[in-house]
Amino acid sequence: MIRARARTLLVEQGAKALTLRAIAAELGLTAPALYRYFPSRAALVSAVCEDICADLARDLRALIDRVPPNDPQERMLAAFRGFRTWALRHRAEFTLVFGAPGGDGTGIRGQFGLVLMEVAGGMLASGRLAAASRAAPPGAGPMLESFRELLLSGFAEAGVPVERHLIRPDAIYLLLRCWILLYGTVALEVFEKLAFLTADPEPLFEALLTEIAGMLAEDPASGTGGAADARTDR
């Protein structure tokens, strides 16, 4: 009840309304009474974020389950489209989980994180990224190597078996590029930073997905690839 009311306040009044005093007043309690359940505002916000990410994960799960397991690229793109759709319908929740500075990463570590691990792990396990990946930038090696261990534990938690040799720094770099493109574009749209360009950013987003599909299908040795190649390969 407390978490549900806190989320309603978030949607109706914004993140600043998420105070123990305000929520206690909504529930007819005293603020000290809420400390029996949440020791601080940060603990309450973290719990609300977990609920939000669980709902997001359910939405994405319904979408990717419509795509055959042997088509990891389309499963990833379905998750990307679903992320944008959810973000535009739940702007206050997106802002709390993904837009607030200094966040605790709940969105990536929670149920949503497991969905990301599943779609990313499917791409890696297929071996396609080994062919599509370009060399990572000089100097990024140590960071990407440390990220490999996080991916391994994430894939294990998500139940996706990925052979360690497939999680190469160049493949990790490609996955990071995909996430940066996705998150950056969705955030710009959610925060209405694309309004000066167009009233309908959806074609721009679909063009981005075509670019991502091309990155995932590209053969660096031959310089070929792209969305058309990705469709032909399936």
Helices and strands as residue ranges (DSSP letters): H 2-13, G 15-17, H 20-27, H 31-34, H 41-64, H 72-89, H 91-94, I 95-99, H 106-109, H 111-125, H 128-132, H 141-158, G 164-166, H 169-190, H 202-217, H 227-233
